[in-house]
Amino acid sequence: MQRNGRLLTEDHTHPDHPDVPSRYVGYLDDLYRALDAMVVTDAQARELPQDQGLLRWCSLCQEAKQNGRSMFFVGNGASAAMASHMAADFSKNCGCKALAFNDVALMTAISNDIRYDDCFALPLERFANAGDMLITVSSSGNSGNILKAITQARSFALAVVTVSGMRPDNRSRAMGDLNFWVPAETYGLVEASHQALLHCWLDTFLDLYAK
């Protein structure tokens, strides 16, 4: 096997150091397996082919764009950074009305004066309208503020897309119109998989609908 011009053995060791496995190549293989095993389900928990789920996601996004609706992205920690990244790219590159709820003053005010679980649900209550779309990014799929945001979105008749990982029984995975679950066991692999998935969605949308 050859990677970047360097010959590797089939067990991912370098011939000059047979007792030391290649951590980098092994990590890439773990990442590929996680993405390859991603499961997509709809609101009725029916499993969809990965490409069909991706195309349906793009269609929901295009429908929102054509109808002048907004896309809201939420996440915690690294997932918050991804939410902000995707909101920026969909706004700048795709012409969509996209926003991430990550304003520091607003989030800390809600968290301090009310509670942290409301830091996404309350902005949704103020800004969202029927026909908008909520995209949640959560490694565990069980964060209280993510679950409450989904519940709020449902009460306002928003389309909901969840991106999660870790356990197959995570709660957010059963709450979306589309649910993308990556069965990886570490935060690093889940987060790397989510970033790849989100960019795949963005690039596919641009290929299909960018004018």
RAQUITA-V522855 format. One record per residue. N is the residue number from 1. RES is the residue in one small letter. SS is DSSP state (hx for helix, st for strand, lp for the rest). D_LAST is the distance of its C-alpha to the last C-alpha in Angstrom with 1 decimal. Layout:
BEGIN
N_RES_SS_D_LAST / N_RES_SS_D_LAST
END
This chain:
BEGIN
1_m_lp_41.0 / 2_q_st_39.3 / 3_r_st_36.9 / 4_n_lp_35.9 / 5_g_lp_38.7 / 6_r_st_41.4 / 7_l_st_43.3 / 8_l_st_43.7 / 9_t_lp_46.0 / 10_e_lp_44.8 / 11_d_lp_46.0 / 12_h_lp_43.7 / 13_t_st_46.6 / 14_h_st_46.9 / 15_p_lp_49.8 / 16_d_lp_51.3 / 17_h_st_51.4 / 18_p_st_51.8 / 19_d_st_52.9 / 20_v_st_49.8 / 21_p_st_46.7 / 22_s_lp_43.3 / 23_r_hx_41.9 / 24_y_hx_38.5 / 25_v_hx_38.1 / 26_g_hx_39.6 / 27_y_hx_37.2 / 28_l_hx_34.2 / 29_d_hx_35.8 / 30_d_hx_36.4 / 31_l_hx_32.7 / 32_y_hx_31.6 / 33_r_hx_34.1 / 34_a_hx_33.0 / 35_l_hx_29.3 / 36_d_hx_30.4 / 37_a_lp_32.7 / 38_m_lp_30.2 / 39_v_st_30.7 / 40_v_st_28.2 / 41_t_st_29.8 / 42_d_st_29.0 / 43_a_lp_30.9 / 44_q_lp_33.7 / 45_a_lp_34.1 / 46_r_lp_33.0 / 47_e_st_31.8 / 48_l_st_28.4 / 49_p_lp_27.2 / 50_q_hx_25.2 / 51_d_hx_22.1 / 52_q_hx_22.4 / 53_g_hx_22.8 / 54_l_hx_19.7 / 55_l_hx_17.6 / 56_r_hx_19.3 / 57_w_hx_18.6 / 58_c_hx_14.8 / 59_s_hx_15.3 / 60_l_hx_17.5 / 61_c_hx_15.0 / 62_q_hx_12.3 / 63_e_hx_15.2 / 64_a_hx_16.3 / 65_k_hx_13.1 / 66_q_hx_13.0 / 67_n_lp_16.7 / 68_g_lp_16.7 / 69_r_lp_18.7 / 70_s_st_19.4 / 71_m_st_19.6 / 72_f_st_22.9 / 73_f_st_23.8 / 74_v_st_27.5 / 75_g_st_29.7 / 76_n_lp_33.0 / 77_g_lp_33.8 / 78_a_hx_31.4 / 79_s_hx_29.4 / 80_a_hx_29.1 / 81_a_hx_27.7 / 82_m_hx_25.0 / 83_a_hx_24.3 / 84_s_hx_23.8 / 85_h_hx_21.7 / 86_m_hx_19.3 / 87_a_hx_19.2 / 88_a_hx_18.4 / 89_d_hx_15.6 / 90_f_hx_13.9 / 91_s_hx_14.5 / 92_k_hx_13.5 / 93_n_hx_10.7 / 94_c_hx_9.1 / 95_g_lp_10.1 / 96_c_lp_12.8 / 97_k_st_16.4 / 98_a_st_18.2 / 99_l_st_21.8 / 100_a_st_24.5 / 101_f_lp_28.0 / 102_n_lp_29.8 / 103_d_lp_31.3 / 104_v_hx_34.7 / 105_a_hx_36.7 / 106_l_hx_35.4 / 107_m_hx_35.8 / 108_t_hx_39.2 / 109_a_hx_40.4 / 110_i_hx_39.5 / 111_s_hx_41.0 / 112_n_hx_44.1 / 113_d_hx_44.8 / 114_i_lp_43.7 / 115_r_lp_42.9 / 116_y_hx_40.3 / 117_d_hx_39.2 / 118_d_hx_37.9 / 119_c_lp_35.7 / 120_f_lp_32.5 / 121_a_hx_33.8 / 122_l_hx_34.9 / 123_p_hx_31.6 / 124_l_hx_30.0 / 125_e_hx_32.7 / 126_r_hx_32.0 / 127_f_hx_28.2 / 128_a_lp_27.0 / 129_n_lp_26.6 / 130_a_lp_26.5 / 131_g_lp_23.1 / 132_d_lp_22.1 / 133_m_st_21.9 / 134_l_st_24.3 / 135_i_st_23.8 / 136_t_st_27.1 / 137_v_st_27.8 / 138_s_st_31.5 / 139_s_lp_33.4 / 140_s_lp_36.4 / 141_g_lp_34.7 / 142_n_lp_37.8 / 143_s_lp_37.4 / 144_g_hx_38.9 / 145_n_hx_36.2 / 146_i_hx_33.5 / 147_l_hx_35.4 / 148_k_hx_36.2 / 149_a_hx_32.5 / 150_i_hx_31.7 / 151_t_hx_34.6 / 152_q_hx_33.5 / 153_a_hx_30.0 / 154_r_hx_31.6 / 155_s_hx_33.8 / 156_f_lp_30.9 / 157_a_lp_29.0 / 158_l_lp_26.1 / 159_a_st_24.4 / 160_v_st_25.8 / 161_v_st_24.7 / 162_t_st_27.4 / 163_v_st_27.4 / 164_s_st_31.0 / 165_g_st_33.5 / 166_m_lp_37.2 / 167_r_lp_39.3 / 168_p_lp_38.2 / 169_d_lp_39.8 / 170_n_lp_37.9 / 171_r_hx_37.5 / 172_s_hx_33.8 / 173_r_hx_33.0 / 174_a_hx_34.6 / 175_m_lp_32.9 / 176_g_lp_29.2 / 177_d_lp_27.1 / 178_l_st_25.9 / 179_n_st_28.0 / 180_f_st_27.4 / 181_w_st_30.8 / 182_v_st_31.6 / 183_p_lp_35.3 / 184_a_lp_36.2 / 185_e_lp_39.3 / 186_t_lp_38.7 / 187_y_hx_36.5 / 188_g_hx_35.2 / 189_l_hx_34.0 / 190_v_hx_32.5 / 191_e_hx_30.7 / 192_a_hx_29.4 / 193_s_hx_28.3 / 194_h_hx_26.5 / 195_q_hx_24.6 / 196_a_hx_23.6 / 197_l_hx_22.6 / 198_l_hx_20.5 / 199_h_hx_18.6 / 200_c_hx_18.2 / 201_w_hx_16.7 / 202_l_hx_14.3 / 203_d_hx_13.2 / 204_t_hx_13.2 / 205_f_hx_10.9 / 206_l_hx_8.3 / 207_d_hx_9.1 / 208_l_hx_9.0 / 209_y_hx_6.3 / 210_a_lp_3.8 / 211_k_lp_0.0
END
